[in-house]
Amino acid sequence: MAGHDELLADLGSTLFASLPRSDQRGMALTYVRGLLTTRGRKSFRNMAASLGVPRLEQRLHHFISCSTWDWAPLARAAAGTVMPMAPPEGWVLRTLVTPRTGESTVGVHKRFCPGYGQVLNAQYAVGLWAASTTMCYPLAWRLLLPPEWFRDEARRARASIPGNCTPETPVVCGLSAYLDLPDALRGRLPIVMDMRGVDIPAAVHQLRAVRVPFLVKAYRGLPMTVVDPALPHVAGPQWTYQIMAAAEEAAGKAVPTGGPVWGPGNQDAARGLVAAVRVRLPFHRDGASGSDGHGDPYDLLLLRTCWEDGQRPDEVWLTNMLDTDATALLSLTALPHRVDDAIEYITAPLGIRDFTGRSYGGWNRHATLTSVAHAIALLMSEVDGKRPGP
């Protein structure tokens, strides 16, 4: 507790400078302190009881759900404060599914969730993470609001959803969060995207449109055209599993990584192999998949990763980083697994799923302050060597 308080005191004036009033800055500090120290569910009531401050529950509720302060400048300030202390190697876009009962919680809708293998009544959010092989932390969250939330005017009004909000796909949600970062922070780091169930060709087109290096997890049944001179020419598209099988038969297409990289459950060494093949997505007349928007096709690199220690299944990825070292690419494919561990052991215990209110702004304020708490916990863990979290 003392360590958290000291770090919050040191960073608070910078983190919360965008809040216009001193009482708001004080409440932000109190809220983050509550997230860091309260055991169990991070409800307003539980945090107020944990902190032992009279009449705090109602004040916390008003500060998060009813206030009008803008969370976006606070998120940008947090990113600018934490990133120099913990430089990332890439930006990870990862979904967060929170099953719910009932329909009153903001953003709740029925959706097929591939990770669960069924249709769920849930909140569906996309997180933008700054990640490296040693640490990761969320920078921003976007709540996915389906079209039915915009068609129901009464529901939209109850949630106080701003007029400039529109329905977005998961990929657009993630890219919007990325583009909200200041240019100086974005730099040229790659986006690593692991989102089950999205339209991969459309995602590739959208990523290319923002002119960023990227690595996208694909699937074994995605059709592509091989343009790699090392492989036999085959007219027309092939499935990824067919392409990878041909690559394994070709000499020199399976490349040792040459060193340890991070793997799930093993932060020291999990060595793998990479097969890499130049491909193109099938051309569509609208230019939305296999061309650059002017009808000109572009090359991508199709990767197959496999881990000798058997800790995770084989995966296939698409990237526009055609000249990047195989070891570096393999290391980047591990970042979403790093994020998954961080969600399980840090972000979820800190309460990212615990806001059950109706307010759209309330959800965003809670998520933003949870990200701040995550960063504080992470920085403290670097000091005391303990697992972060409450």
Residue pairs with C-beta under 8 A, 6 or more apart in sequence:
1 37
3 380
3 383
3 384
4 33
4 36
4 37
4 376
4 377
4 380
5 33
7 376
7 379
7 380
8 29
8 32
8 33
8 376
11 81
11 376
12 25
12 28
12 29
13 25
14 77
14 81
15 28
15 74
15 77
15 78
15 81
15 372
16 24
16 25
16 28
16 29
16 74
16 77
17 25
17 77
18 69
18 70
18 73
18 74
18 77
19 25
19 28
19 69
19 74
20 69
24 63
24 67
24 69
27 59
27 60
27 63
28 63
28 74
28 369
28 372
30 51
30 53
30 56
30 60
31 47
31 60
31 63
31 64
31 369
32 369
32 372
32 373
32 376
33 51
34 42
34 47
34 48
34 50
34 51
34 60
35 42
35 47
35 350
35 351
35 369
35 370
35 373
35 390
36 350
36 373
36 376
36 377
36 390
37 50
37 51
37 390
38 46
38 47
38 50
38 51
38 351
38 390
39 50
39 390
40 46
41 351
41 354
42 350
42 351
42 354
42 370
43 354
43 356
44 57
44 58
44 60
44 61
44 64
45 57
47 56
47 57
47 60
48 56
48 57
48 60
63 365
64 355
64 357
64 359
64 362
64 365
64 366
64 369
65 357
65 358
65 359
65 361
65 362
65 365
66 359
66 362
67 361
67 365
68 361
69 365
71 361
71 364
71 365
71 367
71 368
72 180
74 368
74 369
74 372
75 139
75 140
75 180
75 368
75 371
76 180
76 181
76 182
76 185
78 139
78 368
78 371
78 372
78 375
79 130
79 139
79 140
79 181
79 182
79 185
80 182
80 185
81 375
82 130
82 137
82 375
82 379
83 130
83 185
85 379
86 130
86 132
86 135
86 137
86 378
86 379
86 382
87 132
88 130
88 131
88 132
88 136
88 189
89 131
89 132
89 133
89 189
89 331
89 332
89 335
90 131
90 132
90 189
90 190
90 191
90 192
90 215
90 332
90 335
91 128
91 129
91 130
91 131
91 178
91 186
91 189
91 190
91 191
91 192
92 127
92 128
92 129
92 131
92 136
92 191
92 192
92 193
92 194
92 335
92 336
92 338
92 339
93 126
93 127
93 128
93 129
93 171
93 174
93 175
93 177
93 178
93 191
93 192
93 193
93 194
93 195
94 126
94 127
94 129
94 194
94 195
94 336
94 339
94 340
94 343
95 124
95 125
95 126
95 127
95 170
95 195
95 196
96 124
96 125
96 126
96 127
96 141
96 343
96 352
96 353
97 113
97 115
97 116
97 120
97 122
97 123
97 124
98 122
98 123
98 124
98 125
98 353
99 120
99 121
99 122
100 108
100 121
100 122
100 123
100 356
101 121
102 108
102 121
103 121
104 358
105 123
105 356
105 357
105 358
106 123
106 143
106 159
106 357
106 358
106 359
106 360
106 362
106 363
107 123
107 124
107 125
107 143
107 144
107 145
107 149
107 159
107 360
107 363
108 121
108 122
108 123
109 121
109 122
109 124
109 146
109 148
109 149
110 119
110 120
110 121
110 122
111 119
111 120
111 122
111 124
111 146
112 118
112 119
112 120
112 197
113 119
113 120
113 122
113 124
113 197
114 196
114 197
115 196
123 143
123 353
123 363
124 143
124 144
124 170
125 141
125 142
125 143
125 144
125 173
125 367
126 141
126 142
126 144
126 170
126 173
126 174
126 177
126 195
127 138
127 140
127 141
127 177
127 339
128 138
128 139
128 140
128 141
128 142
128 174
128 177
128 178
128 181
129 136
129 137
129 138
129 139
129 335
129 339
129 342
130 136
130 137
130 138
130 139
131 192
131 335
131 338
131 339
132 335
132 338
133 261
133 262
133 331
133 334
133 335
133 338
134 262
134 267
135 378
135 382
136 335
136 338
136 339
136 342
137 342
137 371
137 374
137 375
137 378
138 347
138 352
138 370
138 371
138 374
139 177
139 181
139 371
140 177
140 180
140 181
140 368
140 371
141 177
141 352
141 364
141 367
141 368
141 371
142 168
142 173
142 174
142 176
142 177
143 360
143 363
143 364
143 367
144 168
144 170
144 173
145 161
145 165
145 167
145 168
145 360
146 167
147 167
149 155
149 156
149 159
149 161
149 167
150 156
150 161
150 165
150 166
150 167
158 358
159 358
159 359
159 360
160 359
160 360
160 361
161 360
162 360
165 360
168 176
169 198
169 199
169 202
170 195
170 198
171 193
171 195
171 198
171 199
171 202
171 203
171 206
171 207
172 206
174 191
174 193
174 195
175 206
175 207
175 210
178 186
178 191
178 210
178 212
179 210
186 212
188 212
188 213
189 213
190 212
190 213
190 214
190 215
190 319
190 321
190 332
191 207
191 212
191 213
191 214
191 215
192 214
192 215
192 332
192 333
192 335
192 336
193 203
193 207
193 214
193 215
193 216
193 217
194 217
194 336
195 203
195 217
200 216
200 218
200 219
200 222
200 318
201 281
201 282
201 284
201 288
201 289
201 290
202 288
202 289
203 216
204 214
204 216
204 281
204 289
204 300
204 318
205 288
205 289
205 293
207 214
207 216
207 320
208 214
208 292
208 298
208 320
209 293
213 319
213 320
213 321
214 319
214 320
214 321
215 317
215 318
215 319
215 321
215 329
215 332
215 333
216 317
216 318
216 319
217 315
217 316
217 317
217 333
217 336
218 240
218 302
218 316
218 317
218 318
219 240
219 316
220 239
220 240
220 241
220 244
220 316
221 239
221 240
221 241
222 239
222 240
222 316
223 237
223 238
223 239
223 282
224 237
224 238
224 240
224 243
224 279
224 280
224 281
224 282
224 300
224 302
225 236
225 237
225 238
225 279
225 280
225 281
225 282
225 290
226 233
226 234
226 238
226 243
226 246
226 277
226 278
226 279
227 278
227 279
227 280
227 299
228 247
228 277
228 278
228 279
230 250
230 252
230 253
230 277
231 243
231 246
231 247
231 250
231 253
231 277
232 246
237 282
240 302
240 316
243 277
243 279
243 302
244 275
244 277
244 302
244 304
244 316
246 277
247 253
247 254
247 275
247 276
247 277
247 304
248 254
248 275
253 275
253 276
253 277
254 273
254 274
254 275
255 273
255 274
255 275
255 276
255 326
256 271
256 273
257 271
257 272
257 273
257 274
257 326
257 327
257 330
258 326
258 327
259 271
259 327
260 268
260 269
260 270
260 271
261 269
261 270
261 271
261 272
261 327
261 330
261 331
261 334
262 270
262 331
262 334
262 337
262 338
263 269
263 270
263 272
263 307
263 309
263 311
263 312
263 334
263 337
264 270
264 311
264 312
264 334
264 337
264 340
264 341
265 311
266 309
266 311
270 307
270 308
270 309
270 311
270 334
271 307
271 308
271 309
272 305
272 306
272 307
272 308
272 330
273 305
273 306
273 308
274 303
274 304
274 305
274 326
274 329
274 330
275 303
275 304
276 301
276 302
276 303
276 304
276 326
276 329
277 301
277 302
278 299
278 300
278 301
278 302
278 322
279 299
279 300
279 301
279 302
279 318
280 290
280 297
280 298
280 299
280 300
281 289
281 290
281 300
282 289
282 290
283 289
283 290
283 291
283 297
284 290
284 291
287 293
287 294
287 295
290 297
290 298
291 297
291 298
292 298
298 320
299 322
300 318
300 319
300 320
300 322
301 318
301 319
301 320
301 321
301 322
301 329
302 316
302 317
302 318
303 316
303 317
303 318
303 319
303 329
303 330
303 333
304 314
304 315
304 316
305 314
305 315
305 316
305 317
305 330
305 333
306 314
307 314
312 337
315 333
317 329
317 333
319 329
321 329
342 374
343 352
345 387
345 388
345 389
346 374
346 377
346 378
346 388
346 389
347 370
347 374
349 389
349 390
350 370
350 373
350 374
350 377
350 389
350 390
351 366
351 370
351 373
352 367
352 370
354 366
355 362
355 363
355 366
355 367
357 363
374 388
377 388
377 389
378 388
380 386
380 388
381 387
381 388
